Amino acid sequence: MFCIKDSLNKVQQQITDAAHAAQRDAAEITLLAVSKTRPQEALRTAYEQGQRHFGENYLQEGLDKVEALADLQDICWHFIGPLQSNKTRPVAEHFDWVHSVDRLKIARRLSEQRPEGKAPLNLCLQVNISREESKAGCLPEEVATLAREIDALPGVTLRGLMAIPKATDDAAEQRDAFAQMQTLFNTLKAELPSLDTLSMGMSGDMAAAIAEGATIVRIGTAVFGPRDYSKKQN
Ligand SMILES: *Cc1c(COP(=O)(O)O)cnc(C)c1O
């Protein structure tokens, strides 16, 4: 049986080791548990072990979990999947973060639709760092203009950048894409010093991402075990 308690401890240790290897403080790095396709009991188990940040990719599945787990104090919900502009309202209403903003139209709608009594919605601008045609994200050369425009919107707070580089097992290639993200981020920070988030690194490339400055790593498989898409409902 896959044990979430053990796997969470192991991932935390890997984050600490990768941080120390990079001479960074592990406390700068947040583990986002990517819980797409997982049943709500798996999230409860992780929560009982102290996990607070959860990432969902599919809107209806995410909304169902937000509702089912509403009794869990301080739980923090991150939307990390592709977002269509006609589906922004429930995300603006029920999530705390969106990592997958890649155009102004989406950011504007989230800004307008964020309920007034709530804290601003935290946003990351997704960058297609490996320039893959199939991938979401703005291009690196579009980042500065888009970030400036999003940063000016009410109801949302631009926190930083997110990327899903081209999948590769080659450690040097992993480092190279993440290093490009770090350079982009540092350039942007010179203009917008309040930015504090670089969301990058998944189960297969977490150490490389941490070596290049990741502040949020998005980990699914290493926390919850292999995904079984045959059970996916939507
Ligand atoms: C699924 C997913 C992850 C987690 O991937 P694992 O390889 O299971 O760790 C991270 N980020 C995004 C955007 C995802 O869709």
The ligand as an SDF file (V2000), in Angstrom:
LIG
                    3D

 15 15  0  0  0  0  0  0  0  0999 V2000
    0.2320   17.1540  -12.7950 C   0  0  0  0  0  0  0  0  0  0  0  0
    1.0130   18.4350  -12.6390 C   0  0  0  0  0  0  0  0  0  0  0  0
    2.0920   18.5320  -11.7380 C   0  0  0  0  0  0  0  0  0  0  0  0
    2.5990   17.3600  -10.9220 C   0  0  0  0  0  0  0  0  0  0  0  0
    3.2000   16.4000  -11.7120 O   0  0  0  0  0  0  0  0  0  0  0  0
    3.9350   15.1180  -11.0690 P   0  0  0  0  0  0  0  0  0  0  0  0
    4.8520   14.6840  -12.1350 O   0  0  0  0  0  0  0  0  0  0  0  0
    2.8710   14.1330  -10.7460 O   0  0  0  0  0  0  0  0  0  0  0  0
    4.6620   15.5800   -9.8470 O   0  0  0  0  0  0  0  0  0  0  0  0
    2.7020   19.7710  -11.6080 C   0  0  0  0  0  0  0  0  0  0  0  0
    2.3000   20.8530  -12.3050 N   0  0  0  0  0  0  0  0  0  0  0  0
    1.2760   20.7940  -13.1650 C   0  0  0  0  0  0  0  0  0  0  0  0
    0.8840   22.0290  -13.9050 C   0  0  0  0  0  0  0  0  0  0  0  0
    0.6030   19.5890  -13.3640 C   0  0  0  0  0  0  0  0  0  0  0  0
   -0.4030   19.5510  -14.2540 O   0  0  0  0  0  0  0  0  0  0  0  0
  1  2  1  0
  2  3  1  0
  2 14  2  0
  3  4  1  0
  3 10  2  0
  4  5  1  0
  5  6  1  0
  6  7  2  0
  6  8  1  0
  6  9  1  0
 10 11  1  0
 11 12  2  0
 12 13  1  0
 12 14  1  0
 14 15  1  0
M  END
$$$$
